[in-house]
Amino acid sequence: MGDLGSQRKHYWHGAPDEQGETIRATLEDLLDEHPAPLVAKKDNGPGFRSEPVSSLLDERRILALDSPPYLPSYNGSIEAANGSLRRRTDHRAASEGRAGEWCEEDLEWALRQMNEMSRPWGACGPTPEEMWREAKPIDANERESVWSEVIAEYEARLAEGTPLLEGAPGERIRKKCWREAIQQVLIAREFLEVRRRVVHPHIRTKRTARIP
């Protein structure tokens, strides 16, 4: 768990299970320690989709941004960060003579090392910890205003979009409209900037046989 804007990781510890109540308790501790985010990006694991987690986000006016189904690339930045933390933890455990056996000290060391030593924006750029300290928290009035705007945008998109269907297709439509509403409002308020770049696909060419 962490902040995508600053790339600071807030939590890298063991947990007894992945149930909704366990995740909610962890999130409550983090929200008591750090300013609440405006948007919480989460995967489709049952724990994160559970009622305890959903109700907590609603109570704190945190917009839940679910990943589209069957699109793991949507979580690319999260998976990359977790992979880096795993490698750092493995390295620490191995250096202490416990290869493959993690302890809390290894996890804490990896978390601090990534937040305070890595430089995602280049050798001369800030660390995630430095970026996090410069971030300005969202005040309660602005949070409530953004929440209301997203709800209004979402309802408008539902009203003018494809009629809802029963079951899974309808749920997919609702989630798509919700993601689009969040993006629209964040861009309009200049919380989010979308940059486009040219992506060159890897084109494979067939080898032609040489005729002697």
N, C-alpha and C positions, 0 to 999 in steps of 0.2 A: 504494500500500500504506500502511495506516495503522491507527490504533486507533479503533474506533467509539465506545467509551466517552468518551474525551476529545476525539475528533474531530481528534486530531493526525495529520498525514500524515508517515510515516517516509521515503517514497521517491518521488521524482518526477524520474527521470533517463532518458536514452535507453538503449536496449538493442539489441544486435545482432540478436536474434531472440526468439521466444516459445517456444522449445523447453524441455522439462522440465529439462534440465541447466542451462540459463541461469537459469531461475527458481529452481532449487534453490540455485545459487551466490549469487544475490542474497539469498534468504531466510537462508542461513547467515550472510552478512555482517550482516544486520539482527539476527539472533538473538544474534550475538556482541556487538553494540552495545547492544541493548535487552533488557529482560526478556521472556521468551517469553510469548505470550498463552495463555490457557486454551483458546480456541476460535479457529480460523482460518476465516473466512467467505470462500468463493471461488466464482467462477462456473464454468461448464461448459466453458471453453476447454480444448483438448487439452493445453496445457502444464501447467495446474493439475491436470488429472486424470491426469497421467503418473506412472509408477512412481517416478522420482527425487523428485518432490515428495511423493507419498504416503508413501514410505519415510522421508523426513526428518521429516514430521509425526509419524509413528508413533514414530520414535526419540526425539523430543523430548517425547512424550506431549502433543501438541497435537491437540485434537479437530477434525477436518475437517468443516466444515458446508457441504455442497454446495447450490447453489441448485436449486430444483425446475425441471425442464425447462419451457420455453415460458412462463416467468413472470418477465419482465424487471423487474417492480416489486419483486421480492424483493431486487434489487440497487440499489434506488432511492437509498439513501444513498451508496453507492459511486459511482454514476454522477453524482450531484449534485456530489460532491466533485471528481471528475475534471473535470467541466465547469467548475467554479470555477477549478481550477488551469490549465486551458487558457486561460480568459479572461485570467487574470493574466499568464500567460506571453506571450500575444499582445500584451497591453498593454505589457509590458516591452520586447519585441522591436520593436514599432512606435515606442516612445518613443526607442529607440536607432537608429532609421532602418533597421531590418531587418524591416519588416512581412512576416509570413508565414515568416520564416526564424529558427528558434529556435537558440540555442546553450546550452551548459551553464550559463552565467551567468544566462540568463533563467529556466531551470528552477529553479536554486537560489534565485534572488530570489523567484519565485512561491511556492516551498515555505516559505521563511522568513516571507514576508509573510502567508501564510495561517495559519501556526502562531502567529505572534507578534502579529498585528494584528487578525485577525478575532475576533468575539465572538458565537459561535453562541447563547449563552444570554441575549442582550440587551446593551444598551450598558453596563450596570453589572456584567455577568457576567464570568467569567474567560475568558482566551484558551485555545485548545487546549493551548498549551505549559504554561500554569499548571496546567491540569487534569491533564496528563500527569505533571507533577512530584509531584503529590499522590497519585497512584495507588500502591497497595501491591502489590508483586509477589507472585505465588503461590509458596509454598515447595514444595519437592520432594515432601514427604510428602502435602500436601494435593492436589497435582497428581495423584499416583499414585492417591490415594483416589477422586478425582472420575473419573479414567479408568476405574477398576474398576467404579464404580457405573454409569457410562454403559454399559459393556459388558454388565453384568448386566441392566440395564433393557432394553437393545436385544434381548438374547436372549430375555427374557421376553415382549416384545411380538411377536417373531417366532413364538414357541411358541403363543401364544394368538390370533394374528391369522389373516389369510387365508393358506391354504397357498400356498407359493411356486410360481410358475409358471416354465417355462423361458423364457429369452430376456429381452427388454426389460421385459415386465410384472413379472417377478420382481425385476429390478434396481430398478424404481421402488418396489416394495413395501419392499425392503430399505432404500433410501435414506429413504423416508418414516418407517419405524420408527426409523432412526438419528437423524433430525432430531427426532422426538418424544422419543426417549430423552434427547438432549442437553438439550432444553428442560425436561423433567421434572426432571432432576437439578439444573440450574442454578437453577430456581425453588425447589426444595426447600432448596438451600443458600444461598438469598438472593443469588445472583450475578446473577439476572435478575428483573426486575419487569415484569409484563405489565399494561398499562393499557388499559382499554376506553373508547372514546368514541363518541358518536353521529355517524354520517356521514350527512349529508343528500344524497341523490342529486339530480342535476340532472334535473328533470322537464320535458320539452318538451310544451307544449300546442298542439293544433292551432288554427290561427286559424279563426274562423267568419266566413263571408261576411256582410256586412251587406246586408240587403234594403231598398232605398229605398222 
